[in-house]
Amino acid sequence: MISPVLPTYARAPLSFVKGQGPWLETEDGTCYLDMGAGIAVNSLGHANPILVAALTDQARRLWHTSNLYDIPNQQALAERLVEHTFADTVFFTNSGTEATEASVKMVRKYFDHIGQSERYRIITCEGSFHGRTLGMISAAGSEKLTKGFGPMLEGFDYVPYGDLDAIKAAITPETAAVMLEPLLGEGGIVPLPEGMLKDIRALCDERGLLLVLDEIQTGVGRTGKLFAHEWAGVTPDIMAIAKGIGGGFPLGACLATERAAAGMTAGTHGTTFGGNPMACAVGCAVMDEVTSEGFLENVNRLAGHLRQGLEGLVASHPDVFDSVRGEGLMIGLKCNAINMDVINAGYAAHLLTVPAADNVIRILPPLNITIEEIDEALKRLDQAAVTVEGNL
Ligand SMILES: *Cc1c(COP(=O)(O)O)cnc(C)c1O
């Protein structure tokens, strides 16, 4: 008999009743060290008192009014995002996939607005993940996401990730934009080759294309910059964010330059819940923390420590681990053993990590984890590796 919850998830046999910082507690009081942070969502840890205060203060006053009216918290969060990024304007959503979807709609609308509606096609990358709406599984294009859900939304051209020549070759008079993650998340923590984002930006400028970045996983301090594209010294025209910006409350956004957003006038796009007062109250508190003095410096210091420890584990368990990759606190451990075996052994050691494609384990701790907690995680991962070695 089918379960009351639609069985679309292959869940671990674990559940938690409360959390504190990077720790999660089960009903029977067992504590797990959470190095996945709800897949890069709990950016400031579980039950962060600043976020709890922001949410409960708002919850006591007003939950929802609708986008029929001005929402002051939306305004406040948009101002923070505009102040700290390339963007001039922000559309709020409840999730990541709505933010990438809005980005694609904005691209199409832009070219329609400038009288070039024949330009609607978007170049995307194999191995990408942009969410699960029909539009966004079409954008990513992989069989794993699309099988059985056809027909797909038309208008995407796929190239291998990190292949500038393939992007060049895929451009036609109908091409409107290039959309990609600056560092593949679900796809296995795969970085772009050094300098490539700059080259892609230059190519887009040369050919009159918009550059759309999906920073849903990489954004909001995760890689040690507020947004990952800052490492490359370039900016997109449109950017989708979600996950970390809400710190655990559902919140996403599509950020854009004034030029790229020119077609998105009143009535062209909307949502009931997007930019909800409670979501935006939490979003403001997350932004204030992540942009506070020394916060990102600390993320980079933590990342250096974690990276060094993981390199040590790779050296001492070559049959289990192959290599470390990624940026900041968005780390992939490429495995030689089966990644799920290591993750399951981690569960036994009360450590939570997240699988990704390409036999990778993702390590995505809260951005305010401590050095001591990182050392504890390394100890538990070492224990998990010993277990896996024993079973090889
Ligand atoms: C998680 C993710 C999404 C989808 O976000 P949802 O909130 O699950 O819709 C899209 N793109 C990237 C890069 C992601 O990591």
The ligand as a Tripos MOL2 file, in Angstrom:
@<TRIPOS>MOLECULE
LIG
   15    15     1     0     0
SMALL
NO_CHARGES

@<TRIPOS>ATOM
      1 C1         18.6100   22.9450   -4.8360 C.3       1 LIG1
      2 C2         18.8970   23.5470   -6.1440 C.ar      1 LIG1
      3 C3         17.8720   23.9570   -7.0050 C.ar      1 LIG1
      4 C4         16.4020   23.7080   -6.7070 C.3       1 LIG1
      5 O1         15.9820   24.3490   -5.5440 O.3       1 LIG1
      6 P1         14.5640   23.8940   -4.9090 P.3       1 LIG1
      7 O2         14.4040   24.8420   -3.7430 O.co2     1 LIG1
      8 O3         14.6900   22.4700   -4.5290 O.co2     1 LIG1
      9 O4         13.5370   24.1080   -5.9420 O.co2     1 LIG1
     10 C5         18.2210   24.5460   -8.1960 C.ar      1 LIG1
     11 N1         19.4980   24.7570   -8.5200 N.ar      1 LIG1
     12 C6         20.5200   24.3870   -7.7180 C.ar      1 LIG1
     13 C7         21.9230   24.6730   -8.1290 C.3       1 LIG1
     14 C8         20.2530   23.7670   -6.5130 C.ar      1 LIG1
     15 O5         21.2620   23.3610   -5.7220 O.3       1 LIG1
@<TRIPOS>BOND
     1     1     2 1
     2     2     3 ar
     3     2    14 ar
     4     3     4 1
     5     3    10 ar
     6     4     5 1
     7     5     6 1
     8     6     7 2
     9     6     8 1
    10     6     9 1
    11    10    11 ar
    12    11    12 ar
    13    12    13 1
    14    12    14 ar
    15    14    15 1
@<TRIPOS>SUBSTRUCTURE
     1 LIG1         1 GROUP 0 **** ****
